[in-house]
Amino acid sequence: MSIYPPTPGNRAPAVMFPVSRPTTLTPTPTTLLPNTPLAPTLAQGSGSELIVSWTAPAVDITHGAATWFNLRSSPSGGGTWTTVANVTSPHLLSGLLGGTAIDVQIQSANAVGTSPWSATSTLTTGTAIPNTPAAASLAQGPGSDLTVRWAAPTVDTTHGAATAFNLRSSPSGASTWTSVSNVTSPYDLSGLAAGAAIDVQIQGANAAGTSAWSATSTLTTASGPFAPNAPSITAVAPPPDGTNTKLAVTWTAPAIDSNHSAATGYNLRYSPSGTGTWTTVSGVTSSFTITGLTGAAAIDVEVQATNTAAIPSAWSTIATGTTWGATVVPATWIAAATQVHNTSVAPNGGVNMTATAAPTAVTGAAFAWSASPLVRPTTNLIAASADGQTNGWGQYFNAPATAGTYYLWSLAQGAGGVTIGALVSSAITVS
């Protein structure tokens, strides 16, 4: 077929061809990544579990719909994430330690991929009661005590840490329990009978409550005898026998308890005060008089209790006494053993004495009536005068105004009227 070019007046009809334009496609939501979810909401579940809730992120022109979600958790700040895939809201997050702050994040996902992780939400898990401790370990303590040791129970996803422990004990098999709260290991269980089998159990506790009691441990306490307690010295004083070379020591028997048996004997030791150069005397009884000392000397004294136990008691607390600084002896006028009340002392109307410096200077003297031969009188003293004899002192005075048994004290005095020597008579009957 021939095609002739068009000529004016002989124009061929125009042939129209369609124009091709670019086609704009509208994507469907599932062809785009999902948005990042908002931070999840956390709430306490049972025990140490957390309930995690979140909302699906919005769909927009650049983000598709989330078709599933991932969740990850970590001890707060640790960044040691544990991830759980394909979860739905709400999700029960378990396997957590009680009383622990937990960080949680959510991630949305679809067929295209995953969003970034959400912002972090944090909540501290609830505290669960502790596990039951293992049976305690028992060992002999001092006396009839038992030393109780135990380990803290493990912490797991359903049990929190024990923050305290309770202990109970009973004569074996009796189940008559005596409980002690808030104890720590090792614990000295005291007040037990000697030679008795004792059951012991341990219980863990925290803010959530208490565990069950542990299995029972049993041990028989030591049967004794046990070392005594240390005695207590009541007095260290020079006796009123006129000498300056002695100290009389008295003490009380120590108490008996579950750790200590009765004392059956005593040892005593003494030393110039502060030197610690001890001289020991064994097998003494109270009161005991230390002899061979020097005048005006301060002496430290300790006493120790003994019995058939291999080990004696500890030494008592140190008590210190000072020997007299002068010696006192009767002179030529001595009061008769019987007197008439409120009349001149028979047979001479008074008495005298000799008071010699040993080594403290004697500056005065006095006499005194007393109902006791042991307790030195400090009131109603009758001043004596020098009587012309070497170191002699004397005075005229009456027998007591009231009938009875009395003792006449002769006292040597040093500077300031301090008694530095004493001598007491035998009993004198006043009628």
Backbone hydrogen bonds, N-H to C=O, Kabsch-Sander energy under -0.5 kcal/mol:
donor,donor_aa,acceptor,acceptor_aa,energy
4,Y,2,S,-0.6
7,T,10,N,-1.4
10,N,7,T,-2.5
16,M,14,A,-0.6
17,F,15,V,-0.5
25,L,23,T,-0.5
31,T,28,T,-1.9
32,L,29,P,-1.5
35,N,58,A,-0.5
35,N,64,G,-0.6
41,T,53,S,-3.3
43,A,51,I,-1.7
45,G,49,E,-3.0
48,S,157,T,-0.5
49,E,46,S,-2.4
50,L,93,L,-2.2
51,I,43,A,-3.4
52,V,50,L,-0.6
52,V,91,H,-3.0
53,S,41,T,-2.7
53,S,51,I,-0.5
60,D,63,H,-1.5
63,H,60,D,-0.8
64,G,33,L,-2.0
67,T,109,A,-2.7
68,W,109,A,-1.9
69,F,87,V,-0.7
70,N,107,Q,-3.1
71,L,84,V,-2.8
72,R,105,Q,-2.2
73,S,82,T,-2.1
74,S,103,D,-1.9
76,S,101,A,-2.8
78,G,75,P,-2.8
79,G,75,P,-0.6
81,W,79,G,-1.1
82,T,73,S,-2.7
84,V,71,L,-3.7
87,V,69,F,-3.0
91,H,52,V,-3.0
93,L,50,L,-3.3
93,L,91,H,-0.8
94,S,92,L,-0.8
98,G,156,D,-0.6
99,G,126,G,-0.9
100,T,97,L,-0.9
102,I,123,L,-2.4
103,D,74,S,-3.3
104,V,121,S,-2.6
105,Q,72,R,-2.3
107,Q,70,N,-2.6
109,A,68,W,-2.3
110,N,113,G,-2.3
115,S,108,S,-2.8
118,S,106,I,-2.5
121,S,104,V,-2.4
123,L,102,I,-1.6
125,T,100,T,-2.7
128,A,126,G,-0.5
131,N,154,T,-0.5
131,N,160,G,-0.6
137,S,149,R,-3.3
139,A,147,T,-1.7
141,G,145,D,-2.7
144,S,258,S,-1.3
145,D,142,P,-2.5
146,L,189,L,-2.1
147,T,139,A,-3.5
148,V,146,L,-0.6
148,V,187,Y,-3.0
149,R,137,S,-2.6
156,D,159,H,-1.5
159,H,156,D,-0.8
160,G,128,A,-0.6
160,G,129,I,-1.0
163,T,205,A,-2.6
164,A,205,A,-1.7
166,N,203,Q,-2.5
167,L,180,V,-2.7
168,R,201,Q,-2.1
169,S,178,T,-2.0
170,S,199,D,-1.8
172,S,197,A,-2.7
174,A,171,P,-2.5
175,S,171,P,-0.6
177,W,175,S,-1.1
178,T,169,S,-2.6
180,V,167,L,-3.2
183,V,165,F,-2.6
187,Y,148,V,-2.7
189,L,146,L,-3.2
189,L,187,Y,-0.9
190,S,188,D,-0.9
195,G,222,A,-1.5
196,A,193,A,-0.9
198,I,219,L,-2.4
199,D,170,S,-3.3
200,V,217,S,-2.6
201,Q,168,R,-2.3
203,Q,166,N,-2.3
205,A,164,A,-2.1
206,N,209,G,-2.4
209,G,206,N,-1.1
211,S,204,G,-3.0
214,S,202,I,-2.8
217,S,200,V,-2.5
219,L,198,I,-1.7
221,T,196,A,-2.8
229,N,255,A,-0.6
232,S,252,T,-1.2
234,T,250,T,-2.2
235,A,250,T,-1.6
237,A,248,A,-2.2
241,D,239,P,-1.6
242,G,422,A,-2.4
247,L,290,I,-1.9
248,A,237,A,-3.6
249,V,247,L,-0.5
249,V,288,F,-3.5
250,T,235,A,-2.3
252,T,232,S,-2.3
257,D,260,H,-1.6
260,H,257,D,-0.8
261,S,226,F,-0.7
264,T,306,T,-3.2
265,G,306,T,-1.5
266,Y,284,V,-0.6
267,N,304,Q,-2.7
268,L,281,V,-3.0
269,R,302,E,-2.4
270,Y,279,T,-2.1
271,S,300,D,-2.0
273,S,298,A,-2.3
275,T,272,P,-2.3
276,G,272,P,-0.6
278,W,276,G,-1.2
279,T,270,Y,-2.5
281,V,268,L,-3.9
283,G,266,Y,-0.6
284,V,266,Y,-2.4
287,S,249,V,-0.6
288,F,249,V,-2.7
290,I,247,L,-3.2
290,I,288,F,-0.6
293,L,245,T,-2.5
296,A,324,W,-1.6
297,A,294,T,-0.8
299,I,321,G,-3.3
300,D,271,S,-3.1
301,V,319,A,-2.6
302,E,269,R,-2.4
304,Q,267,N,-2.9
306,T,265,G,-2.7
313,S,305,A,-2.8
316,S,303,V,-2.3
319,A,301,V,-2.3
321,G,299,I,-2.2
323,T,297,A,-2.0
325,G,420,I,-1.5
326,A,420,I,-1.7
327,T,356,T,-2.3
328,V,242,G,-2.1
329,V,354,T,-2.2
331,A,352,N,-1.8
334,I,332,T,-0.7
336,A,346,A,-2.2
339,Q,429,T,-2.7
342,N,399,A,-0.5
342,N,400,P,-1.7
343,T,340,V,-1.3
345,V,349,G,-0.6
345,V,397,F,-2.1
349,G,345,V,-3.0
351,V,395,Q,-1.7
352,N,333,W,-1.6
353,M,393,W,-3.0
354,T,329,V,-2.7
355,A,391,N,-2.6
356,T,327,T,-2.4
356,T,354,T,-0.5
358,A,325,G,-2.8
358,A,360,T,-0.6
360,T,325,G,-1.8
363,T,361,A,-0.6
363,T,413,Q,-2.6
364,G,413,Q,-1.6
366,A,411,L,-2.1
367,F,382,I,-2.6
368,A,409,W,-1.6
370,S,407,Y,-1.9
376,R,374,L,-0.7
382,I,367,F,-3.7
383,A,381,L,-0.7
384,A,365,A,-2.5
385,S,394,G,-2.6
387,D,392,G,-1.2
392,G,389,Q,-2.0
393,W,353,M,-2.7
394,G,385,S,-2.8
395,Q,351,V,-2.1
397,F,349,G,-1.3
399,A,343,T,-3.0
404,G,430,V,-2.4
406,Y,404,G,-0.5
406,Y,428,I,-3.0
407,Y,370,S,-2.7
409,W,368,A,-3.2
409,W,407,Y,-0.6
410,S,423,L,-3.1
411,L,366,A,-3.2
412,A,421,G,-2.4
413,Q,364,G,-2.9
414,G,418,V,-3.2
417,G,414,G,-1.7
418,V,415,A,-0.9
420,I,412,A,-2.5
421,G,412,A,-1.1
423,L,410,S,-1.9
424,V,240,P,-2.0
425,S,408,L,-1.9
428,I,406,Y,-3.0
429,T,337,A,-2.9
430,V,404,G,-3.4
430,V,428,I,-0.5
431,S,339,Q,-2.6
431,S,429,T,-0.5
